[in-house]
Each structure stands twice: as C-alpha cells, then as structure tokens.
Amino acid sequence: MRVFVTGATGFIGSAVVKELIGNGHDVLGLTRSDAGARALAAAGAQAHRGDLEDLDSLRAGAAGADGVIHCAFDHDFSNFVANCEKDQRAIEALGSALRGSDRPLVITSGTAMGNPAPGQAATEDVFDAGHANPRRLSELAGAALAADGVNVAVMRLPQVHDPVKQGLITYAVGIAREKGVSAYVGAGLNRYPAAHVLDVARLYRFAVEKGQPGARYHAVAEEGVSFREIAEVIGRVLKLPTVSIAPEAAQAHFGWMAMFAGLDMPASSARTQAALGWRPTGPKLLADLAQLRLEAG
C-alpha cells in the first residue's frame, strides 16, 4: 500500500512510518518543514508539504494514497478545545478525499472516550457523543464520515511511551522539576493506561492493513498504572520528594494538567487484541520512566 501519514515526523508518527516501510509499504508523510522532509527522506519515505490547517494539502495527500493514518495532533493543551476543533476539520478533509472508495482512514482519539463509568475500564464498544472531553470531536467527525460510506476506524491511544517521552507523564516530569516535588492527587490511586510506542506503531499498521470499517481499537498494553506509582518513579529518578496534594490544590500545582492529574482512566484492549491479533511485547511504562535518570541531569 501507499499510505499517507500525518504527524509523520512526530513521536508516534515517525515510529509508524518506520513500521510501515519495514513491512513493505510506501509512505507519503505530511511535513511543514525542510527538516521534516529530510527526516522523512532518511527514513525512506516521501515528503508531502502541508499542515493540519492547510486542508487542501490534506485532501491532496489522501487522494493519492491507498490508505491514510492520521496521527497528527496539536498537543498545546492550553488550547485543547481549539485544537480538538482543528482535528475535527482535518479528519473531515481527509475523509472527503476518500469518499466513494474503500480506502481505509485510521484516525486517532484517546482511550478515555471509552470509559463507561468512573472506575470502569474503557472498552472499544463504548462512545459517549456527549463526553465532556472535547476530543470527542475527532470521533464524531469519524462517525459522520462512516455514515457517508467512508472506511474509517478509530485508534484510541493511552499514554504512549519510550525512555524519552511518556504522553501526559512527560509534562508531569517537567512540573516536578519546576516545583521541586513529584506530586499526585489525593491517594494517587487513579490509573493511566499505557503502551510502548513500537507496539502502538505496529497496531496502526494492523489497523490500516486489516481494520474493519467503523471499528474502534485500543492501543493498550497496561490497563492501568496508578498515578502514585508514576509520581514515585519520577521522584526517585529526579531525586525529589514525592508528595500528595489535595484535589483543591491540583490546579495551582499542575496548571492545565490538573484536568488530567486526578482522572482515573483504565482501559482494556481485549477486543482489539482478538480482532487484529495484536500482542504488545514492549517495555512497561514504569521501566521506561525509570530510564529518565539519563535525562535528569
């Protein structure tokens, strides 16, 4: 297949590009810079100039591909709502170029979209169109395309990690360095699901190769790691005290990340593993996080 990948030079997207090329696919990668074009060429991919707000560039990239993987997302969480709206428009543009064909489009969301109730693991069959998290807009855009006959599937991500990056936890590391303590909220029993970036990249490939229209997939290797355990490892690595803070103090300590710091977000991938034959084998979250000692100096 010739696969158009957005976010192709990012943390997850660059791993997806390597996974696709390593398994015989051709890749057209979206980039807005000369540096990105050079990185794609070095990986064996072709560069396609554009960005998430250049909808014509998205349509053109998708039009020339056998399938599309949409990894790109603006992770400026201080403008989270606006960035979710931008993602909605990008998905609509990508899908419009695939309408009338069976070419697959794999879009990206978060596992929290599948949480049926507080404390219950998110599952692939659950989606609340009225969810408070504005990331619902990505899945609503996908659902509208599916209703119009587009072959679209959703990849829901947990905290995706390697020894350098760990999703939202990367920001928690920065906050710990700034504040001089590694904190968790209350008892810290709230959980984050996780998966290694190479396992996630492999699942994206499976989804574009053999995913089913309308399906939702969970890229989850660990159903839930407690935020207290995460904070304790950060504290050990950075040689900082680990402390509990009251929920009412979370905003002052975590800033924008307060909206996530106390959330309990366990997630299952049982249906995904059964449907696509995916078996995560990469390192665990806390093992990768412990290697931050190389970055702490």
C-alpha positions as CSV (number, residue, x, y, z in Angstrom):
1,M,0.0,0.0,0.0
2,R,0.9,3.6,-0.4
3,V,0.0,5.2,3.0
4,F,-0.4,8.9,3.7
5,V,0.7,9.6,7.3
6,T,0.0,12.8,9.1
7,G,2.2,13.6,12.1
8,A,4.8,11.6,10.2
9,T,7.8,13.2,11.9
10,G,6.3,13.2,15.4
11,F,6.9,10.8,18.3
12,I,4.3,8.2,17.3
13,G,4.1,9.1,13.6
14,S,7.8,8.6,13.0
15,A,7.6,5.1,14.5
16,V,4.5,4.4,12.4
17,V,6.5,5.4,9.2
18,K,9.3,3.0,10.1
19,E,6.9,0.2,10.9
20,L,5.1,0.6,7.5
21,I,8.2,0.8,5.5
22,G,9.7,-2.1,7.3
23,N,6.7,-4.2,6.2
24,G,6.8,-3.3,2.6
25,H,4.5,-0.3,2.3
26,D,5.3,3.0,0.7
27,V,4.8,6.1,2.8
28,L,3.9,9.7,2.0
29,G,4.5,11.7,5.1
30,L,3.0,15.1,5.9
31,T,5.5,17.8,6.9
32,R,5.7,21.5,7.0
33,S,9.4,22.0,7.2
34,D,12.7,21.3,5.3
35,A,14.0,19.4,8.4
36,G,10.9,17.2,8.4
37,A,11.3,16.5,4.7
38,R,14.9,15.5,5.3
39,A,13.9,13.2,8.2
40,L,11.3,11.5,6.1
41,A,13.8,11.0,3.2
42,A,16.3,9.5,5.7
43,A,13.5,7.1,6.8
44,G,12.8,6.1,3.2
45,A,9.5,8.0,2.9
46,Q,8.3,10.7,0.5
47,A,7.5,14.1,1.9
48,H,4.2,15.9,1.3
49,R,4.2,19.6,2.2
50,G,1.4,20.9,4.3
51,D,-0.1,21.0,7.8
52,L,-3.3,20.4,9.8
53,E,-4.7,23.8,8.9
54,D,-3.9,23.5,5.2
55,L,-7.0,21.4,4.3
56,D,-6.2,21.3,0.6
57,S,-2.8,19.7,1.4
58,L,-4.6,17.1,3.5
59,R,-7.1,16.3,0.7
60,A,-4.3,16.1,-1.9
61,G,-2.2,13.7,0.3
62,A,-5.2,11.4,0.9
63,A,-6.3,11.5,-2.7
64,G,-3.0,10.0,-3.9
65,A,-2.9,7.2,-1.3
66,D,-4.2,3.7,-0.8
67,G,-4.8,4.4,2.9
68,V,-4.4,7.1,5.4
69,I,-3.2,7.1,9.0
70,H,-3.9,10.4,10.8
71,C,-1.5,10.7,13.8
72,A,-1.1,14.4,13.8
73,F,-2.5,16.5,16.7
74,D,-1.6,19.8,18.2
75,H,-0.6,19.0,21.8
76,D,-0.8,22.5,23.1
77,F,-3.2,21.6,25.9
78,S,-3.6,25.2,26.9
79,N,-5.7,25.5,23.7
80,F,-7.1,22.0,23.9
81,V,-10.7,22.8,22.7
82,A,-9.5,24.8,19.7
83,N,-7.0,22.0,18.8
84,C,-9.8,19.4,19.0
85,E,-11.9,21.5,16.7
86,K,-8.9,21.8,14.3
87,D,-8.5,18.0,14.4
88,Q,-12.2,17.6,13.5
89,R,-11.7,19.8,10.4
90,A,-8.6,17.8,9.4
91,I,-10.5,14.5,9.7
92,E,-13.4,15.9,7.6
93,A,-10.9,17.0,4.9
94,L,-9.0,13.6,4.8
95,G,-12.3,11.7,4.6
96,S,-13.7,13.8,1.8
97,A,-10.8,12.7,-0.4
98,L,-11.6,9.0,0.3
99,R,-15.4,9.2,-0.2
100,G,-16.7,6.8,-2.7
101,S,-13.8,4.3,-2.3
102,D,-13.0,1.5,0.2
103,R,-9.6,3.0,1.0
104,P,-9.1,3.0,4.8
105,L,-8.7,6.0,7.0
106,V,-7.4,5.4,10.6
107,I,-8.0,8.4,12.8
108,T,-6.8,9.0,16.4
109,S,-8.6,9.6,19.7
110,G,-8.0,8.7,23.3
111,T,-9.0,5.7,25.4
112,A,-10.9,8.0,27.8
113,M,-13.6,8.2,25.2
114,G,-14.5,4.6,26.0
115,N,-14.8,4.8,29.8
116,P,-18.4,3.6,30.6
117,A,-18.4,4.9,34.2
118,P,-15.9,6.1,36.8
119,G,-13.5,3.3,37.8
120,Q,-14.5,1.0,34.9
121,A,-12.1,0.2,32.2
122,A,-12.7,1.8,28.8
123,T,-13.8,-0.6,26.1
124,E,-13.9,-0.3,22.4
125,D,-17.7,-0.7,22.1
126,V,-18.3,2.5,24.2
127,F,-18.5,6.0,22.9
128,D,-20.4,8.9,24.6
129,A,-21.1,11.5,22.0
130,G,-21.8,14.0,24.8
131,H,-18.5,13.3,26.6
132,A,-17.1,16.3,28.5
133,N,-13.7,15.7,26.8
134,P,-13.5,17.8,23.6
135,R,-11.5,15.0,22.0
136,R,-14.9,13.5,21.3
137,L,-15.0,15.8,18.2
138,S,-12.4,13.6,16.5
139,E,-14.7,10.5,16.9
140,L,-17.8,12.5,15.9
141,A,-16.1,13.5,12.7
142,G,-15.2,9.9,12.1
143,A,-18.7,8.7,12.7
144,A,-20.1,11.3,10.3
145,L,-17.7,10.0,7.6
146,A,-18.6,6.4,8.3
147,A,-22.3,7.3,7.9
148,D,-21.3,8.7,4.5
149,G,-19.7,5.4,3.5
150,V,-16.1,6.2,4.2
151,N,-14.0,3.3,5.5
152,V,-12.9,4.9,8.8
153,A,-11.6,3.3,12.0
154,V,-10.5,4.9,15.3
155,M,-7.3,4.3,17.1
156,R,-7.6,5.2,20.8
157,L,-4.3,6.0,22.5
158,P,-3.2,5.6,26.1
159,Q,0.0,7.1,27.5
160,V,2.4,6.1,24.7
161,H,6.0,5.8,26.0
162,D,9.6,5.1,25.5
163,P,12.5,6.2,27.7
164,V,12.3,9.8,26.4
165,K,8.5,10.5,26.1
166,Q,5.5,9.2,28.1
167,G,2.5,11.1,26.9
168,L,1.0,13.3,29.6
169,I,3.5,12.0,32.1
170,T,6.3,13.9,30.2
171,Y,4.5,17.1,31.4
172,A,4.3,15.7,34.9
173,V,8.1,15.3,34.9
174,G,8.5,18.9,33.8
175,I,6.2,20.1,36.6
176,A,8.1,18.1,39.1
177,R,11.4,19.7,38.1
178,E,9.8,23.1,38.2
179,K,8.1,22.7,41.6
180,G,10.8,20.6,43.3
181,V,8.4,17.8,44.3
182,S,6.8,14.9,42.4
183,A,3.1,15.1,43.2
184,Y,0.0,13.0,42.9
185,V,-3.6,14.0,43.8
186,G,-5.2,12.6,47.0
187,A,-4.3,8.9,47.4
188,G,-3.0,8.8,43.8
189,L,-4.9,5.6,43.0
190,N,-6.2,7.0,39.7
191,R,-4.8,5.0,36.8
192,Y,-3.4,5.7,33.4
193,P,-3.3,3.0,30.6
194,A,-0.1,2.7,28.7
195,A,1.7,1.1,25.7
196,H,5.2,1.3,24.3
197,V,5.5,3.3,21.1
198,L,6.7,0.4,18.9
199,D,3.7,-1.7,20.0
200,V,1.4,1.2,19.1
201,A,3.1,1.7,15.7
202,R,2.5,-2.0,14.9
203,L,-1.2,-1.7,15.8
204,Y,-1.6,1.3,13.5
205,R,-0.2,-0.9,10.7
206,F,-2.6,-3.7,11.5
207,A,-5.5,-1.3,11.5
208,V,-4.7,0.2,8.1
209,E,-4.0,-3.3,6.6
210,K,-6.9,-5.3,8.0
211,G,-9.1,-3.0,10.2
212,Q,-12.8,-3.1,9.9
213,P,-14.9,0.0,8.8
214,G,-16.4,1.7,11.9
215,A,-14.1,-0.2,14.4
216,R,-12.5,1.4,17.4
217,Y,-9.2,0.0,18.6
218,H,-7.4,0.4,21.9
219,A,-3.6,0.6,21.8
220,V,-3.4,-0.6,25.4
221,A,-0.7,-2.8,26.8
222,E,-1.2,-2.0,30.5
223,E,-4.7,-1.4,31.6
224,G,-3.9,1.0,34.4
225,V,-0.8,2.2,36.2
226,S,-1.5,4.3,39.3
227,F,-0.5,7.9,39.3
228,R,1.1,7.4,42.7
229,E,3.4,4.8,41.3
230,I,4.2,7.1,38.4
231,A,5.0,10.0,40.7
232,E,7.1,7.8,42.9
233,V,9.3,6.8,40.0
234,I,9.6,10.4,38.9
235,G,10.7,11.3,42.4
236,R,13.3,8.6,42.6
237,V,14.7,9.5,39.2
238,L,14.9,13.2,39.8
239,K,15.9,12.8,43.5
240,L,12.8,14.8,44.6
241,P,10.3,14.1,47.4
242,T,7.1,12.5,46.4
243,V,4.0,14.2,47.9
244,S,0.2,14.0,47.9
245,I,-1.6,17.2,47.2
246,A,-5.3,17.8,48.0
247,P,-7.7,17.9,45.0
248,E,-8.4,21.6,45.6
249,A,-4.7,22.4,45.3
250,A,-4.3,20.5,42.0
251,Q,-4.9,23.5,39.8
252,A,-2.3,25.6,41.5
253,H,0.3,22.8,41.3
254,F,-0.4,21.2,37.9
255,G,-1.8,24.2,35.9
256,W,-3.5,23.0,32.8
257,M,-2.6,19.4,33.6
258,A,-4.8,19.5,36.6
259,M,-7.7,18.4,34.4
260,F,-5.9,15.1,33.8
261,A,-3.8,14.6,37.0
262,G,-6.6,13.1,39.1
263,L,-8.5,11.3,36.4
264,D,-9.0,7.5,36.7
265,M,-8.7,6.3,33.1
266,P,-8.2,2.5,33.0
267,A,-8.7,0.9,29.6
268,S,-8.9,-2.6,28.1
269,S,-7.7,-3.8,24.7
270,A,-9.2,-7.3,24.8
271,R,-11.5,-6.7,21.8
272,T,-8.6,-5.1,19.8
273,Q,-6.3,-8.0,20.5
274,A,-8.9,-10.5,19.5
275,A,-9.9,-8.7,16.3
276,L,-6.4,-7.9,15.0
277,G,-4.2,-10.5,16.6
278,W,-2.1,-7.7,18.2
279,R,0.0,-8.7,21.2
280,P,2.0,-5.9,22.9
281,T,5.6,-7.0,23.8
282,G,7.4,-3.8,24.6
283,P,8.8,-2.5,27.9
284,K,6.3,-1.4,30.6
285,L,5.7,2.3,31.4
286,L,7.5,2.4,34.8
287,A,10.5,0.6,33.3
288,D,10.8,3.3,30.6
289,L,10.1,6.1,33.1
290,A,12.9,4.8,35.3
291,Q,15.4,5.4,32.5
292,L,14.7,9.2,32.7
293,R,17.8,9.3,35.0
294,L,19.7,9.8,31.8
295,E,17.7,12.9,31.1
296,A,17.6,14.3,34.6
297,G,21.0,15.9,34.8
